[in-house]
Amino acid sequence: MTVDGGHVFLDAARGGDLLVDGGWIVPGLVDAHCHVGLGPAGPVDLDEADAQARTDRDAGTLLIRDCGSPVDTTPLQARDDLPEIIRAGRHLARPKRYIPGLSVDLDDPALLPEHVAEQAARGDGWVKLVGDWIDRGVGDLAPLWSDDVLRAAIGAAHAAGARVTAHVFGTDALPGLIGAGIDCIEHGTGLTDDLIAQMAARGTALVPTLINVETFPGIADSATKYPTYAAHMRELHAGAHDVVRRATEAGVPVFAGTDAGGGISHGRIADEIRALAAAGHPDALGAASWHAREWLGRAGLTDGAPADLVVYRTDPRTDPAALDDPALVMLRGRVFAT
C-alpha cells in the first residue's frame, strides 16, 4: 500500500518513501461519542478544544462524532491537522433536567420539533436529545419527552436529512424513543431484551460508552439525597456489559464511544475498545474503525480514499495492548505520531 497526494493506493508499485516496514494497518479510529469543546468544569475555549482534538488524534482517533457541545467548534473543522469532527450541535433538554450550561433547555416541550430542525441545520447530520435524567421530584431517572413530541421531533430531523441520537441511562424513556424511529441510543444501560429486539429490527445503533458507565458507582455515592436513583445507577452499572453482549448477539450495530470531554479524558479510545471486547463484542476493533466509518458514511482503506490510518506493530485484534502504542498515525497523508 502506498500514499500519494493524501490518498491511499493499494498498488504498492507506485513507489515512494518507506514509512513503516511491517505491521497491521487499520483505518483511522472512530470515537462515536465524544465532546470536543467540553471539559470537566463545562465549556472550554477553542484553544483547549484544539488540544482535546490533538490528544484524540495522537491516540489514533481520526474521526469524531461530536455528540453535543456547547462550543461552536466549526473553526476546528477547517484544520487539516485535526481529526474530522461530525458535529451534533447542542444537546436539547428540559430546564433542570441536564448538566447546567450545556444544553438548550426548552420550557415548552412542544417546541422540541422546532429546535431539532434548528440544531439539524447547525450540525453535520446529527441531533442530540437528552432522553432521560434524574427528576428530583420523582427521585429517580425519568423521561423528558412525551411519545407524540418525540415522533414529531424525529420526523422533523429526518425531513431535514439528519439523524437523531439520545442520552438514555434507564429503561422508561427507551420505548418512546425507539418507537419514534430514533437512529441511535447513547449509553443504553437500561435496555431490555424486548427493546434490543426492536432496535435490531429497526437498525437502531447503540454506543454504550462503557468507560463512562464505570463512573456510575461514584455518581451513586454522591446521590445520598436520592437513594432510589443511587440504587438504580448501581444496578445499571452492574448490567452494562451484559447489555452489550445481548445487543451484539441480537444484531444491534454497536459502536465505540468514550464520552470524552466531561469526566472522561480525551485519547481513551483504546480503553473503550478493550471494554467492548471484555463485554463480548465480537469485533470491538471494527466497532471503532471500519464498521463505524461505514455507519458514519466515511471511507475506510479503499483505493483512492483519504489516507487516514493507524499502524500497529502487532495485531491489535489479538494483542489489545498494541492499541496504546501505535507505530504510526497518519491523517490525510500526513504523519503525526510514530
N, C-alpha and C positions, 0 to 999 in steps of 0.2 A: 504494500500500500504506500502511496506517495501523497504528498500535499503540494498543491500548486495554486497560487493566487488565492489562498484562504479556503480552498475546497479539497475534498477528498477524492482521490482517484485510485481505483482498485488495481490498476495496472502498474506494478512496481517497476516496469521497464522505463517509465518516464524519467527516471534518474533524479538527482538532487542530493543534498547533504544527508548523511545518516544521523538521525537524532537519537534513536534508541535501537539497540540490537537485541531483539528478542523481547518477549513479554506478552501480556494479554491486553489487547486493545478493546476498550469499552466506549460506546457512545457517551458523551458528556452526561454526568449525573444530573438528576432532576430532584429538586426539593418542591414537592407539590403542595406544601402548606408552609409558607414562610412569610415573615412580616418585615420587609426592608422598610426602615423608617420608624420602627417601634423599638423602644428599649425598656428595661425593667421599670423605669420611672415614667414611661409614657412616650409621647412623640419625641423624636430626635431631629437634629438639623441635618442638612444634606451631606455635610462632611462626615458625620457619623454613619449615615445611611450608606455612603460610599464605602466606608471602612467595613461595614457589615457585608456588603456585596462582595468585596475583595476577599474577605475571610471565607465566604462560601465558595468563591471561585477557586481559591488555593486548595480547598478540600476536594475539588473535583466537581462541584455543583456548577454547571454551566447553563442551566435553565431553571428559572424560579417561577412558580405560580405564587405571586404575592397575594396572600389570602386575606386582604383587608389591611389598609394602612391609613392612619390619619394624616400622613405626609404625602404631598404630591411628588412622586419620585420620577415623573416623566423626564426631567433632565438627565437622570442616570441611564435612561433607555437609549440616549443618543451616544453613549460612550462605547467605543469598540473594545475597551479593556475590561468591561464588566459583563457578568452573565446576562443573558436575555431575561427580562422581567416581564411576565404577563400579569398585569395589574387587575385587581378586582374592585378598585375604588375603595370606598369606606364601608365598614360594617353598617348594617341597618338594624336598629334595636328599638326598644321602648324606654321611656325615662326610668332611671334607676334599675334597669334590668341588664346592665352590662358594665364593663370596666369604664369608669368615668373618663371622659375626654377622648375616647377612641372612636365612638360610633356617632352616626346621625340618629338622634333619638326622636321618634315620632309620637307626639301627644295623641294623635288620632290614628289608630291602626289602619283605618280605611284608606289612608294616604300611601300605604305601602306600594301598591302598583305604580303610582306616580313616581315615587322615589326610586323604585327598582329601575324604571325606564331611564331616570336621570343618571344613576350610577352605571347603567349599561352603556350610556353614551360617553361617560368619563373614563371607563375602564377599557380593558382589552379582551372583551368577550366573556367576562365573568362578573357575577354579582354575589356578594356575601351577605347572608342573613344570620342573625342570632336567633336560633330556633328555640333554645331554652336557656334558662339561667335561674339562679335562686330567686324565688319570690318570698320576700321576708314576711309577708303576711301569711303565707302558707307554711313557711319554714322548710321548704324543700324546692328542688328543681321543678319548674313548671313551664309550659309552652308560652310563647309571646304572642302568637298569631292564631286567628281562627282559620278553619279549613277553607272557607269561601274566600277570605282575603289572600290566602296562600295560592289558591288556584288562579285568581286574577293576577297576582304579582308575578308568578312564574310564567303565566301566559304572556304577560307584558314583556318579560325578558326574552322569551323565545321569539316573540314577534319582532324584537329588535336584534335578533341574531346572537343573543348572549345566553350563556348557561348560568345556572344558579347553584350555589352550594350553601350549606348551613352548618354552623356550630351547633352540635347537639351532644350532650352528655347522657341524659336519661332516656327513657322509653316513650313517655307520653307525647312528646312533640313529633315523634317519627312517623306515625301513621298519616297524619295530615300532610307532612312534607313529601313523603314518598308517594302518597295518593295524588298529590297535586302535580307530580311529574318533575320533582327536583332532580338535578343531574348528578349531584354528589352529596355525600354526608361527611362532615369532618368529625373526627373522634369516634362517634357511633358506639360508645361503650354500652349503651342500653339496648342494642339490637337483640331481638328475639329471633327464633327460627322462622316464624311466620313472616316477619319483616325482612329478614335476609332473603327468603324465597321471593318476596315481592321485588326486592332490589335486583336479584338475579334475573327475574323475568323481564324487568324494565331496562336492564343495563345500567342501573344506577351505581355509580362508583363509590368507594369508601376510601378515605385517607385517615387511618386510625391514630396517627401521631403518638406512637407508643411511648416514646421518651418523654413526651409531655404528660401522659397518663401517670407516669411514675411520680408526678407531683401531687396526685390526688390525696394520698395519706397526709401530706403536710397541710393541704387545704382543709382536710377534715379536722386535723388537730387544732387549727386556728378558728374553727367554727363552733366554739363552745356554746354560743347563744342559740345554735340551731342543731340540736342533737339528731333530729331525723335526717337533715341534709348531710351531716357529717357521716352518719352510718351509711347513707346512700352512696356517698362518694367512695367510701372504703369498699363497699360491695361492687361498685362499678370497676374500681381498680383491680379487685381480685379476679374479675371475669374477663378482663380486656383481652388477654392472649387467646382465650377460648373463643371470643367473638371473631377474632381474625381467622382462626383456624376454621370455624364453621362457615364464615363468609367465603373464604377461598375454596373450600370444598363444595360449596353450593354454586360456585361460578361467578360470584360478585367480583368485578375488577377492583383490586386493592392496590393502592399506590403508596409510595413512601413520602412522608412529610414530617418535618421536625417540629413545627410550630415555633421556630426560632424567632426571636425579637421581643419576647416578654421575659418570662422566667427561664427560657431556654436559650443558650448561647448559639450564635451562628457557627457554621462549619461542622455540624454534627451529623451530617447525612450518613456517615459510616455507622454511627451508633444506631440510627433508625433502621438501616438495612439489617444489621445484626439482630435487632429486636424483632423485626418481622420474621426473620428466619427462625428465631427461637420460638416464635408463636406458631410456627407451622406453615408459613407462606412457602409454596413450592418453588417460587422464583423471586426471591427477595431482591436480588440484584436487578433483574429485569423490571421490577416494580419501581426502581429508582433510576432506570435508564431507558432501554429500548421500548418497553411497553408504555412507560409514562410519556415518552416522547410521541409515540403514535397517538395516545389519548389526547395529548395537547396539540396535535397537528404539526409536530416538528419532526424533521428528518433525523434518522439515525446515521449509520455508516454506510450510506449508499453512494454509488458513483456520482460525483458532482455535488454532493451535499456539503454544507459548511463544515469545515474541519474543526469540530468541537468534540474532543475526545480525551480520554484518560488512559494512561498505560500503567499497568501494574507488573511487578517483577514475577509474581506468582499468580496463579488462577484465583481471583477473589471469590469465585463461587465455592471453592473448596477450602480456601485459606482466608477467612473473613478478616484476619489481622492485616492482610495486604491493603485493605481499604484505607488504613491510616497513613500509608506511606507510598503515594503514587510515584512512579518513576518519572512521569511526565504529565503535565496538564497543558492542553492546547486549546485555545479559544480563538475561533475564526482564523486558524492557521498560525497563530502566534503563541509561542511557548511562554507560559507564566510561572511554572514550577517544575523543577526537576530534582 
